[in-house]
C-alpha cells in the first residue's frame, strides 16, 4: 500500500494516540491509496464479469467511470473528497463482497451517483438521466433527492443552477445552487424532493442521516438501526456536539482539533434502552456511529474512543500490526477488563489503543487547574476513570507483548503504547 515503510518516529507518535501532523498525513494518504485500490479492484471485477451485469447497469457504471475521470481531471481535490468520504468506503466494501447477481447490480448503480456528486461539486456541466434505486437519488456527502414516484431523474447542470426533475424533462424535484467557497464548491438546495445534510457547528463534520450506505445492513452492528432524517433531532445533536467540543477544547485543545478534522460524519443511531452506544465500521474510517449521548463528557469520550478505532484500522491496512491467523485453526482469544467476552488479538489491540486514548484524555482532564474552565465534576470523574482503566490497559498490553501474533511493527507499536501509559502513570503519581 505504501512505497516505503513509514518513519519509525511517525509510528511511535501514532502509538501514543497524541495528535500530530505527520501521523495525520500518513493516515490520510493511506486511506486515499486504499480507496483508489479498491475502486480499481471493483472496475476489474466488473470487466471480468461484465456478461453477468444487467446491460443498463453496465452502461451506467461505465458512464459513471468516465464522468468520474472527467471530474478528476478538472478538480482532483473534489474527487478525492468524494472518494474518501466514509460512506464511499462502506459502499466499496459492500460491492466487493456481494455475489454476482441482482444484489451486486444494485451496488454498481451507486458509482454513477458518486460521479454525479463529484461532477456537480467540481462545477462541470452535466446533462444526463439516472436511475433512482429505492426512489431516491443520493448525493454522498451533500444530500439526497426524493424522486416522488419517478423511476428516473434528469440532472441538468449547465450553469450555477442544477435542476433535477423527471426523467422525461418534466416536473421539478430540486434545484441546487453551486457557490464558490474558497477553493471548494458548495451545493445548497431547495424544492419538494430535496434534503440536504446538516453540518455540525464549528467545522465540516456532517450529521449523516441520509446516505443509504451510512449503516449497511450487513456491516456488523446487530440490533441497531440508523436514524432517518425525519426522526433526527438536529438541534439536539448540534447542542451535544458543541458542548462536547467545548469540553475537549478546555481539556485538550489538540485532541479537539483532531476530532473536528478527522470525524467527517456522525451517524445517528436509533437508541435502544438508556445506555449510549458508539461504533465504527473498519471500511468507513471517519464516521462515528452513535446514539444520543447522555451529556458532553459522554459524547466527548465516545468521539475520542471511536476515532482511535478508525485510526488503528487505517494504520493496520498500511502497516500490518498482527498476522492473519491460519484459517484451518481456531484463533486464540483473550480476556480483557473492558469486555465480558474473550477477544482475538486484533480485538485486544483495538481495545488497548482506544482505551489508551481515553486514558490520555482523562489524565489531562484530571490535571486541569481550577482556573482552566474544565468543570470540577469532569476533573473528578476523569481521575476516577483513569485509575480504573489504567490497570486494565497494563494487563492487556502484557497480553499483546506475550503473544506471537504481532508483527515486528506491531510489537514495537505495543512497546510504544506501554511507554506512553507509563509516562501518564508517573505524571499522575507526581500529583498525588
C-alpha positions as CSV (number, residue, x, y, z in Angstrom):
1,X,0.0,0.0,0.0
2,X,2.9,2.4,0.6
3,X,6.1,2.8,-1.4
4,X,8.4,2.7,1.7
5,X,8.0,1.8,5.4
6,X,6.8,4.9,7.3
7,X,9.3,6.7,9.6
8,X,9.5,4.8,12.9
9,X,9.2,8.2,14.7
10,X,5.8,8.7,13.0
11,X,4.6,5.2,14.1
12,X,5.9,5.9,17.6
13,X,3.9,9.2,17.6
14,X,0.7,7.4,16.5
15,X,1.2,4.8,19.2
16,X,0.9,7.4,21.9
17,X,-2.5,8.4,20.4
18,X,-1.4,12.0,20.6
19,X,-2.5,14.1,17.6
20,X,0.3,15.2,15.2
21,X,0.5,16.4,11.6
22,X,2.9,13.6,10.4
23,X,0.6,10.9,11.7
24,X,-2.5,12.5,10.3
25,X,-0.8,13.0,6.9
26,X,0.3,9.3,6.8
27,X,-3.3,8.1,7.6
28,X,-4.9,10.4,5.1
29,X,-2.6,9.3,2.4
30,X,-3.1,5.6,3.3
31,X,-6.8,6.0,3.3
32,X,-6.9,7.5,-0.2
33,X,-4.5,5.0,-1.6
34,X,-6.7,2.2,-0.3
35,X,-9.8,3.8,-1.8
36,X,-8.1,4.0,-5.2
37,X,-7.0,0.4,-5.0
38,X,-10.5,-0.8,-4.0
39,X,-12.1,1.2,-6.8
40,X,-9.7,-0.2,-9.3
41,X,-10.4,-3.7,-7.9
42,X,-14.1,-3.1,-8.5
43,X,-13.5,-2.0,-12.1
44,X,-11.5,-5.2,-12.8
45,X,-14.3,-7.3,-11.2
46,X,-16.9,-5.6,-13.4
47,X,-14.8,-6.0,-16.6
48,X,-14.2,-9.7,-15.8
49,X,-17.8,-10.5,-15.2
50,X,-19.5,-7.9,-17.5
51,X,-21.7,-10.6,-19.1
52,X,-23.4,-11.2,-15.7
53,X,-24.2,-7.5,-15.1
54,X,-27.5,-6.1,-16.3
55,X,-26.9,-4.1,-19.6
56,X,-28.5,-0.9,-18.2
57,X,-26.4,-1.2,-15.0
58,X,-23.2,-1.8,-17.0
59,X,-23.9,1.3,-19.2
60,X,-24.5,3.4,-16.1
61,X,-21.3,2.1,-14.4
62,X,-19.2,2.8,-17.5
63,X,-20.7,6.3,-18.0
64,X,-20.1,7.0,-14.3
65,X,-16.5,5.9,-14.5
66,X,-15.9,8.3,-17.5
67,X,-17.7,11.1,-15.6
68,X,-15.5,10.5,-12.6
69,X,-12.4,10.6,-14.7
70,X,-13.6,13.9,-16.2
71,X,-14.2,15.4,-12.8
72,X,-10.8,14.2,-11.6
73,X,-9.1,16.0,-14.5
74,X,-10.9,19.2,-13.6
75,X,-10.8,19.1,-9.8
76,X,-8.7,16.2,-8.3
77,X,-9.3,17.6,-4.8
78,X,-13.0,17.3,-5.2
79,X,-12.9,13.7,-6.4
80,X,-10.5,12.8,-3.6
81,X,-13.0,14.3,-1.1
82,X,-15.9,12.2,-2.6
83,X,-13.9,9.0,-2.7
84,X,-12.5,9.4,0.8
85,X,-15.9,10.2,2.4
86,X,-16.8,7.4,4.9
87,X,-19.9,6.1,3.1
88,X,-17.9,5.5,-0.1
89,X,-15.8,3.0,1.8
90,X,-18.9,1.2,3.1
91,X,-20.2,1.1,-0.5
92,X,-16.9,-0.3,-1.8
93,X,-16.9,-3.0,0.9
94,X,-20.4,-4.0,0.1
95,X,-19.9,-4.0,-3.7
96,X,-16.7,-6.1,-3.5
97,X,-18.2,-8.7,-1.2
98,X,-21.6,-9.1,-2.8
99,X,-22.0,-12.2,-5.0
100,X,-22.7,-11.7,-8.7
101,X,-26.3,-11.0,-9.5
102,X,-29.1,-8.5,-8.7
103,X,-27.5,-7.5,-5.4
104,X,-24.2,-6.6,-7.0
105,X,-26.1,-4.7,-9.7
106,X,-27.8,-2.5,-7.1
107,X,-24.4,-1.6,-5.6
108,X,-22.8,-1.0,-9.0
109,X,-25.5,1.6,-9.8
110,X,-24.2,3.7,-7.0
111,X,-21.0,4.6,-8.9
112,X,-22.8,6.9,-11.2
113,X,-24.2,8.8,-8.3
114,X,-20.8,9.2,-6.8
115,X,-19.6,10.5,-10.2
116,X,-22.5,12.9,-10.5
117,X,-21.8,14.2,-7.0
118,X,-18.1,14.8,-7.9
119,X,-19.0,16.5,-11.2
120,X,-21.5,18.8,-9.6
121,X,-19.1,19.8,-6.8
122,X,-16.3,20.3,-9.5
123,X,-18.6,22.8,-11.3
124,X,-18.8,20.6,-14.5
125,X,-21.7,20.8,-17.0
126,X,-23.8,17.7,-16.7
127,X,-26.9,16.6,-18.6
128,X,-28.0,13.0,-18.0
129,X,-30.7,10.8,-16.8
130,X,-30.0,8.4,-13.9
131,X,-31.9,5.6,-12.2
132,X,-33.3,6.3,-8.7
133,X,-32.9,3.0,-6.8
134,X,-35.4,3.0,-3.9
135,X,-37.0,6.1,-5.1
136,X,-34.1,8.4,-4.1
137,X,-31.1,10.0,-5.7
138,X,-28.3,10.1,-3.0
139,X,-25.5,12.6,-3.5
140,X,-22.9,11.4,-1.0
141,X,-21.7,14.0,1.5
142,X,-24.2,16.5,0.1
143,X,-27.8,15.2,0.5
144,X,-30.5,13.4,-1.5
145,X,-33.4,14.0,-3.8
146,X,-36.6,12.0,-3.4
147,X,-37.9,11.0,-6.8
148,X,-41.6,11.4,-6.0
149,X,-42.6,8.2,-7.7
150,X,-40.3,8.7,-10.7
151,X,-38.1,5.8,-11.6
152,X,-35.5,8.1,-13.1
153,X,-34.4,11.7,-12.7
154,X,-32.8,14.1,-15.1
155,X,-29.9,16.2,-13.9
156,X,-29.4,19.4,-15.9
157,X,-26.3,21.3,-14.7
158,X,-25.1,23.7,-17.3
159,X,-24.8,26.8,-15.1
160,X,-24.6,27.6,-11.4
161,X,-28.1,26.2,-11.1
162,X,-28.6,22.5,-11.1
163,X,-32.1,21.4,-12.0
164,X,-33.3,17.9,-11.1
165,X,-36.6,16.7,-12.4
166,X,-38.4,13.8,-14.0
167,X,-36.6,11.6,-16.5
168,X,-38.8,12.9,-19.3
169,X,-37.7,16.5,-18.5
170,X,-41.0,17.5,-16.8
171,X,-41.6,18.4,-13.2
172,X,-39.0,19.7,-10.7
173,X,-37.8,17.8,-7.6
174,X,-34.9,20.0,-6.6
175,X,-32.8,23.0,-7.6
176,X,-29.2,23.0,-6.4
177,X,-27.1,26.1,-6.5
178,X,-23.3,26.0,-6.8
179,X,-21.4,28.6,-5.0
180,X,-17.6,29.0,-4.9
181,X,-16.3,28.8,-1.3
182,X,-12.6,29.4,-1.5
183,X,-11.1,26.6,-3.5
184,X,-14.2,24.4,-3.0
185,X,-17.6,24.5,-4.5
186,X,-20.6,24.1,-2.1
187,X,-24.1,22.9,-3.1
188,X,-27.2,24.2,-1.5
189,X,-30.7,23.0,-2.5
190,X,-34.4,23.6,-2.4
191,X,-37.5,22.0,-3.8
192,X,-40.1,19.4,-2.7
193,X,-37.7,16.5,-3.1
194,X,-34.6,18.0,-1.6
195,X,-33.0,17.0,1.8
196,X,-29.5,18.4,2.5
197,X,-27.1,17.1,5.0
198,X,-26.7,19.3,8.1
199,X,-23.2,20.4,9.1
200,X,-22.5,20.2,12.8
201,X,-21.4,23.6,14.3
202,X,-17.8,24.8,14.1
203,X,-16.4,22.8,11.2
204,X,-17.0,20.4,8.3
205,X,-18.4,17.4,10.2
206,X,-21.8,16.3,8.9
207,X,-24.7,14.8,10.7
208,X,-25.1,11.9,8.3
209,X,-28.7,10.7,8.3
210,X,-29.3,10.4,4.6
211,X,-26.8,8.2,2.8
212,X,-28.0,4.6,2.1
213,X,-24.5,3.3,3.0
214,X,-24.2,5.1,6.4
215,X,-25.1,1.8,8.0
216,X,-25.3,-1.1,5.5
217,X,-27.5,-3.9,7.0
218,X,-24.7,-6.5,6.8
219,X,-21.9,-4.4,8.3
220,X,-22.0,-6.0,11.8
221,X,-23.9,-3.6,14.1
222,X,-26.6,-6.0,15.4
223,X,-29.9,-4.8,16.7
224,X,-29.1,-1.3,15.7
225,X,-30.8,0.9,13.1
226,X,-29.6,4.2,11.6
227,X,-31.9,7.1,12.4
228,X,-33.6,8.7,9.4
229,X,-33.5,12.4,8.8
230,X,-37.2,12.7,9.6
231,X,-36.6,11.3,13.1
232,X,-33.3,13.1,13.9
233,X,-33.3,15.9,16.4
234,X,-30.9,18.0,14.5
235,X,-30.9,20.8,17.1
236,X,-30.2,18.4,19.9
237,X,-27.3,16.8,18.1
238,X,-25.8,20.2,17.3
239,X,-26.1,21.2,21.0
240,X,-24.4,18.0,22.2
241,X,-21.7,18.3,19.6
242,X,-21.0,21.9,20.6
243,X,-20.9,21.0,24.3
244,X,-18.6,18.0,23.7
245,X,-16.2,20.1,21.5
246,X,-16.1,22.8,24.2
247,X,-15.2,20.3,26.8
248,X,-12.5,18.8,24.7
249,X,-11.0,22.2,23.9
250,X,-10.9,23.1,27.6
251,X,-9.3,19.7,28.4
252,X,-7.0,19.1,25.4
253,X,-7.1,21.6,22.5
254,X,-5.0,19.4,20.2
255,X,-7.4,16.5,20.6
256,X,-10.4,18.7,20.0
257,X,-8.8,19.9,16.7
258,X,-8.2,16.3,15.7
259,X,-11.8,15.3,16.3
260,X,-13.0,18.2,14.2
261,X,-10.7,17.4,11.3
262,X,-10.9,13.6,11.4
263,X,-14.5,12.9,12.1
264,X,-16.2,13.5,8.8
265,X,-19.6,12.2,9.8
266,X,-21.6,11.5,12.9
267,X,-24.2,8.8,12.1
268,X,-27.2,8.9,14.5
269,X,-28.4,5.5,15.6
270,X,-31.9,4.8,17.0
271,X,-31.4,4.5,20.8
272,X,-32.3,1.2,22.4
273,X,-32.6,1.5,26.2
274,X,-30.7,4.1,28.2
275,X,-27.1,3.2,27.5
276,X,-25.3,5.3,25.0
277,X,-23.7,3.3,22.1
278,X,-20.8,4.2,19.9
279,X,-19.3,2.2,16.9
280,X,-17.2,2.5,13.8
281,X,-17.0,0.5,10.6
282,X,-13.5,-0.6,9.6
283,X,-14.5,0.1,5.9
284,X,-15.6,3.6,6.7
285,X,-12.9,5.5,8.7
286,X,-14.0,9.0,9.7
287,X,-17.6,8.1,10.6
288,X,-18.7,7.7,14.2
289,X,-22.0,5.9,14.7
290,X,-23.7,6.7,18.0
291,X,-26.9,7.0,19.9
292,X,-27.7,10.4,21.5
293,X,-25.2,10.9,24.3
294,X,-26.1,11.5,28.0
295,X,-24.1,14.7,28.1
296,X,-21.0,16.5,26.9
297,X,-18.5,14.1,28.7
298,X,-20.2,11.0,27.3
299,X,-20.1,12.3,23.7
300,X,-16.5,13.6,24.0
301,X,-15.4,10.2,25.3
302,X,-17.3,8.3,22.5
303,X,-15.8,10.5,19.8
304,X,-12.2,10.0,21.1
305,X,-12.7,6.3,21.6
306,X,-14.3,5.6,18.2
307,X,-11.9,7.9,16.3
308,X,-9.0,5.7,17.5
309,X,-10.6,2.6,16.3
310,X,-10.7,4.3,12.8
311,X,-7.1,5.4,13.1
312,X,-5.8,2.0,14.0
313,X,-7.9,0.3,11.3
314,X,-6.4,2.6,8.7
315,X,-2.8,2.2,10.1
316,X,-3.1,-1.6,10.0
317,X,-4.0,-1.5,6.3
318,X,-0.8,0.4,5.8
319,X,1.5,-1.4,8.2
320,X,0.1,-4.8,9.4
321,X,0.4,-4.9,13.1
322,X,-0.7,-8.5,13.6
323,X,-0.5,-11.6,11.4
324,X,-3.6,-13.2,9.8
325,X,-4.5,-16.4,11.6
326,X,-4.4,-19.7,9.6
327,X,-7.9,-20.5,8.5
328,X,-7.6,-24.1,9.5
329,X,-7.1,-23.4,13.2
330,X,-9.2,-21.6,15.7
331,X,-7.7,-18.2,16.7
332,X,-6.8,-17.9,20.3
333,X,-8.8,-15.4,22.4
334,X,-8.0,-13.4,25.5
335,X,-9.9,-11.8,28.3
336,X,-9.6,-8.0,28.8
337,X,-11.0,-5.9,31.6
338,X,-13.4,-3.8,29.5
339,X,-15.2,-6.8,27.8
340,X,-17.2,-9.7,29.1
341,X,-16.3,-11.9,26.1
342,X,-12.9,-13.2,25.0
343,X,-11.3,-11.3,22.2
344,X,-8.9,-12.3,19.4
345,X,-5.6,-10.4,19.3
346,X,-6.9,-7.9,16.8
347,X,-9.7,-7.0,19.2
348,X,-7.3,-6.7,22.1
349,X,-5.1,-4.4,20.1
350,X,-8.1,-2.2,19.0
351,X,-9.3,-2.0,22.6
352,X,-5.9,-1.1,24.0
353,X,-5.5,1.7,21.5
354,X,-8.9,3.2,22.1
355,X,-8.6,2.9,25.9
356,X,-5.1,4.4,25.9
357,X,-6.5,7.4,24.1
358,X,-9.2,7.8,26.8
359,X,-6.5,7.4,29.5
360,X,-4.5,10.2,27.9
361,X,-7.7,12.4,27.8
362,X,-8.7,11.6,31.4
363,X,-5.1,12.2,32.6
364,X,-5.2,15.7,31.1
365,X,-8.6,16.4,32.5
366,X,-7.7,15.3,36.0
367,X,-4.6,17.6,35.9
368,X,-6.6,20.6,34.7
369,X,-6.4,23.6,37.1
370,X,-9.5,25.2,38.7
371,X,-8.9,28.3,36.5
372,X,-8.8,26.3,33.2
373,X,-12.6,26.3,32.8
374,X,-12.8,22.5,33.0
375,X,-15.7,21.6,35.2
376,X,-14.9,20.2,38.6
377,X,-17.2,17.2,38.0
378,X,-15.3,16.3,34.8
379,X,-12.0,16.5,36.6
380,X,-13.1,14.3,39.4
381,X,-14.8,11.8,37.1
382,X,-11.7,11.7,34.8
383,X,-9.3,10.9,37.7
384,X,-11.6,8.0,38.7
385,X,-11.8,6.7,35.2
386,X,-8.1,7.0,34.6
387,X,-7.4,4.9,37.7
388,X,-10.0,2.3,36.7
389,X,-8.7,1.9,33.1
390,X,-5.0,2.1,33.8
391,X,-4.6,-1.4,35.2
392,X,-6.9,-2.9,32.5
393,X,-4.6,-1.4,29.8
394,X,-1.5,-2.6,31.6
395,X,-2.8,-6.2,31.6
396,X,-4.0,-6.1,28.0
397,X,-0.6,-4.7,26.9
398,X,1.1,-7.7,28.6
399,X,-1.2,-10.0,26.6
400,X,-0.1,-8.3,23.4
401,X,3.6,-8.3,24.1
402,X,3.5,-12.0,25.2
403,X,1.6,-13.0,22.0
404,X,3.4,-14.4,18.9
405,X,0.7,-13.0,16.7
406,X,2.0,-9.4,16.4
407,X,4.3,-8.4,13.6
408,X,7.6,-6.8,14.4
409,X,6.0,-3.4,13.7
410,X,3.0,-4.4,15.9
411,X,5.3,-5.4,18.8
412,X,7.2,-2.1,18.6
413,X,3.8,-0.3,18.4
414,X,2.7,-2.1,21.6
415,X,6.0,-1.2,23.3
416,X,5.5,2.5,22.5
417,X,1.9,2.3,23.9
418,X,3.3,0.9,27.1
419,X,5.9,3.7,27.3
420,X,3.2,6.3,26.9
421,X,1.0,4.7,29.5
422,X,4.0,4.6,31.9
423,X,4.6,8.4,31.3
424,X,0.9,9.1,32.2
425,X,1.2,7.0,35.3
426,X,4.3,8.7,36.6
427,X,2.7,12.1,35.9
428,X,-0.4,11.0,37.8
429,X,1.7,9.9,40.8
430,X,3.6,13.2,40.9
431,X,0.3,14.9,41.6
432,X,-0.7,12.7,44.5
